[in-house]
């Protein structure tokens, strides 16, 4: 692993932690589910992406309403 890869991991981790800190544990659940759903070797299906997008929109609506 080189410095560029490590930097990308650190940046991604920082982003995720920032989202969790700002929006609560629900953000972690959404991110974790999205990563698990897209980690297969064949990639996500259109339905997987639509479901992730719908969940993010619902989470955002709940956050904005609070």
N, C-alpha and C positions, 0 to 999 in steps of 0.2 A: 504494500500500500504506500503510495507516495503522498507528498504534501498536499497536492490538489485534491485527492480523494479524502484525506483527513479533514481538510478545510470544508469540503462539501458536507461531510457527515456532521461536523461541528455546527455549521450554519443551519443545516436541517434540524438538528436537535434543538438549537436555540430558538428557531421558529416555532417548533412544536411546543416547547416549554412556555414560550411567550403566549401562545394561544390558550394553553391550559390555564396559565396564571390569569389571563384576562377573562376567559369565558367559562372556566370551571372544568370539572372532570368530564362533562358531556363532550367537550372538544376532543379529549383523549379517546373516548369511545368511538367517535366518528372517524378520527384519523387512523386508529388501530384497525377498525373494520375496513376502511378504504385500502390500507396497505395489505391486509390479509386477502382481500378480494382481488387485488391486482397483482399478487405475487406469483401467480401460476406461470408456468413457462409459456403457455399459450396467450397470456395477457387477458385483460378484462373483456367481457362482452359488452355490447352496446347497452344491454339491460343492466349490467353491473354499474356502468358509468352513470346511467340515468338514475339508478337507485342511490348512488353516492351523492349525486347532485341534489336529488330531492331531499335527502337527509340533511345535507348542508344548508339548504334553503329553509327547512323546518327548524333546524337549530338556530339559524340566524334570526328567524321570525320570533322564536321564543326569547332569544337574547334581547332583541330590540323591544319586545313587549315588557321586559322586566325592568 
